Amino acid sequence: MRSAVRAQLVTIAVHLPASYRTMEEARSRIASSGSAFIPPPGLLEDLTGVRGVHEKSEHEQASDLAATAAVKALSASGVAIGEVDLLLFTACSQDLIEPATAHIVAAKLGATCPVFDVKNACNSVLNGIEIASAFIEAGRYRTVLITCGEAGTLTARWDVPSHEAFLRAMPGYTISDAGAALLLTAVPATDDGPGVLTTVFAADSTSWKACTLEAGGTMHPRPSDLEPAYIRLNSELLRDVVLDMLPQVLARAPHELEMARSSTFIAFHQTTYPQFLETVDKLGLPADRCLPTVAEHGNAASASLPLQLVTALDSDRLEPGDTIALIGMASGYSAGLALIRL
């Protein structure tokens, strides 16, 4: 009989582009585009609590962000790319519609293992952890490299025709570019040992219209204008779904939610600083075990959870044996929870 195994999180790395755009610089760009509506000074900061975002260079691709983070992760772990059995690319962004961006990342890293993309809005990395853990526990693969490259700054709208259009385009100004990588490998499953302990996911797909980026799909394959290329809030529904449904979804897993609340560190997807505070309150999370990276780094999309973990590790808030909770929420709408012991 095969011994039970778990997926251990061996290492995690993040890459943030060097260029940094403040909210005031975003306001200036809206003004210089000749927009009919120009937000007053300080409005973006007041509404979102975000000071600025990281911006990739003009010729940098989502795959470059992912590959740079992956090199960091592999170097820190001492694992060679040839030892990786499966490579996943998990992000909202992509280099091309075809082929899977995972192939481009693998080519840049020199990987020869199987690859595929995992795409579920801002829960892509979290779903990647779920998939990697399941494969490892089943004995299908031993070592899985999860990569992520987010280039969401491309979705910002700079020519703003009205105040209403500005509010609908708001997510685009706070999205940050980032790369991330997580390396998971098989270890024996023991009562107190490291590894992914559990994952829980749910969805309410009737809410898919709440936040959209339409260009590139079959609805708008060759748009005649730029409107479908902007990320857009289509109603107040997204906020209502996230803040009202998230507690209901996680309430279906009361044991896991209680474990999350008692974890050493809790990371959850962050879009604005007010949303950070509201989520802490709605879920009854201990604020001193959460980290509001969104204020300094903006909404890093799928890289948001890795960014919080790396920040916590760099500040010596975590050590081996600690339990961490990862809580995901994404347009669509989906929610997820992963509990991991380091």
Stockholm file with secondary structure:
# STOCKHOLM 1.0

chainA/1-342         MRSAVRAQLVTIAVHLPASYRTMEEARSRIASSGSAFIPPPGLLEDLTGVRGVHEKSEHEQASDLAATAAVKALSASGVAIGEVDLLLFTACSQDLIEPATAHIVAAKLGATCPVFDVKNACNSVLNGIEIASAFIEAGRYRTVLITCGEAGTLTARWDVPSHEAFLRAMPGYTISDAGAALLLTAVPATDDGPGVLTTVFAADSTSWKACTLEAGGTMHPRPSDLEPAYIRLNSELLRDVVLDMLPQVLARAPHELEMARSSTFIAFHQTTYPQFLETVDKLGLPADRCLPTVAEHGNAASASLPLQLVTALDSDRLEPGDTIALIGMASGYSAGLALIRL
#=GR chainA/1-342 SS CCCCEEEEEEEEEEECCSEEEEHHHHHHHHHHTTCSCCCCTTHHHHHHCCCEEEECCTTCCHHHHHHHHHHHHHHHHTCCGGGCSEEEEECSCCSCSSSCHHHHHHHHHTCCSCEEEECCGGGHHHHHHHHHHHHHHTTSCSEEEEEEEECGGGGCCCSCCSHHHHHHTHHHHHBCCEEEEEEEEEEECCTTCCEEEEEEEEECGGGGGGEECCBTSSSBSSCSSSGGGSCEECSTHHHHIIIIIHHHHHHTSHHHHHHHHTSSEEEECCSSHHHHHHHHHHHTCCGGGCCCTHHHHCBCGGGHHHHHHHHHHHTTCCCTTCEEEEEEEETTTEEEEEEEEC
#=GC SS_cons         CCCCEEEEEEEEEEECCSEEEEHHHHHHHHHHTTCSCCCCTTHHHHHHCCCEEEECCTTCCHHHHHHHHHHHHHHHHTCCGGGCSEEEEECSCCSCSSSCHHHHHHHHHTCCSCEEEECCGGGHHHHHHHHHHHHHHTTSCSEEEEEEEECGGGGCCCSCCSHHHHHHTHHHHHBCCEEEEEEEEEEECCTTCCEEEEEEEEECGGGGGGEECCBTSSSBSSCSSSGGGSCEECSTHHHHIIIIIHHHHHHTSHHHHHHHHTSSEEEECCSSHHHHHHHHHHHTCCGGGCCCTHHHHCBCGGGHHHHHHHHHHHTTCCCTTCEEEEEEEETTTEEEEEEEEC
//
